[in-house]
Amino acid sequence: MSDLKQTIKTFIVNNFTFGDETMVTDTDSFLETGIIDSTGILELVEFIEKEFFITIEDDELIPENLESIDKIEQFLQRKRAAAPVSQVN
């Protein structure tokens, strides 16, 4: 598992599953499984922005970017690839 994925998974486990890692897989939809609700998505977005030094625009707040650990990893890789070199962490 990549460091990026592990960081996201650790946040989700610590904040939404009461420490139960078995509730979270890389591909499960957070909303469909009930792990995270709409308010939780906002908490997740705030964490991602602070942890990875990016801004998530309103039009990027879609399931294709944020519904699972895999989707978040892919989204962050695209954001990093599109960022100017001085902004990449």
Buried (B, 14 or more C-beta within 10 A) or exposed (E): EEEBBEBBBEBBBEBBBEEEEEBBEBEBBBBEBEBBEEEBBEBBBEBBEEBBEBEBEEEBEEEEBBBBBBBBBEBBEEBBEEEEEEEEE
